[in-house]
Amino acid sequence: MTSAPATWPLRRVDGLPVVMGVVNVTPDSFSDGGQWFEPAAAIEHGRELVAQGADILDVGGESTRPGAQRPSVAEELRRVVPVVEALAAERAVVSVDTMRAEVAAAAVAVGATIVNDVSGGLADPEMAAVVAAAGVPFVAMHWRGHSADMQSRAVYDDVVAEVVAELAARADALVAAGVRADRIVLDPGFGFAKLTGHNWSLLRGLDQVLELDHPVLVGTSRKTFLGRLGVEPGGDPRPPLDRDVATAATSMHAARLGAWGVRVHHVPSTLDAMRVARAIESAATSASTSGTISATTSVTTSPDASSGASAAGSPGEGRPVTTATRTEGQQ
């Protein structure tokens, strides 16, 4: 039986939020247009993300952009399982991004140690039982329906209060279904059943989400609301690849508030932005004691601290290892 990574929740020893790098094994993702659809390309992309500083690789085989059609279970398994197995074999910490219990179970069986479900277990009634039996951490996102019609459900009187209440209720339901409370991570679901204004309000009120008694993952990466920045009303949003700087700014905001993790497509820009936020926050203390600010290296808790292997593969390869401590949608 697969269980959680050796140290949970995972923490970076530099104190920054954990960085979850996106590995889309889909032909129709809004963010990369199927660039990593073939298994070999997806595996190589995962290696690249680890080398850039990603702490977790989130492997998904279903696009959740608005209007996306779901692949069959067999097709999702074909896309996801070989990539998860290969990356896990190289000692990467791998999460599987799926709404299907069958896919989650298959991915865990070949090495995934986290399940990331954008529906929070609502899309498949068997998901909670699979996660509970495996003992793996479960990322439960705020969700109101499948991609085909989710934006029609973006109706709120108070988006922050309602998202917080619905996430709290979902966490309680998961615990009642047997999922360990200390294995639950919550995600406010930027871009899922949320219009542009809802996303900005939710970012402004992110501190209220962080008051929930669970780690919080923030996933704004390349979302359409970021692409609308600087664009005239009615104009087309900037393309996804032009949204990484804006994504990094939201990651910096999440880091300053104390989010557990951020889910991103472009790792270096987010890490740099979060390091800037950390350096600014530490400037007063550092200046008063030594007059200097030292850069912090990117050192992350290993998925198996006793192995001495880096997340990228062999000992000493990639980052040092220590025993110390989605249009919107997911894709």
Secondary structure as UniProt FT lines:
FT   TURN            13..14
FT   STRAND          18..24
FT   TURN            30..36
FT   HELIX           39..52
FT   STRAND          56..60
FT   TURN            66..67
FT   HELIX           73..89
FT   TURN            90..91
FT   STRAND          94..97
FT   HELIX           101..109
FT   TURN            110..111
FT   STRAND          114..117
FT   TURN            118..121
FT   TURN            125..126
FT   HELIX           127..134
FT   STRAND          138..141
FT   TURN            147..149
FT   HELIX           150..153
FT   HELIX           159..176
FT   TURN            177..178
FT   HELIX           181..183
FT   STRAND          184..187
FT   TURN            190..191
FT   HELIX           196..204
FT   HELIX           206..210
FT   STRAND          216..218
FT   TURN            221..222
FT   HELIX           224..227
FT   TURN            228..230
FT   TURN            233..234
FT   HELIX           240..242
FT   HELIX           244..257
FT   STRAND          261..264
FT   HELIX           267..289
FT   STRAND          300..301
FT   TURN            303..304
FT   HELIX           305..307
FT   TURN            311..312
FT   TURN            315..316
FT   STRAND          321..322
//
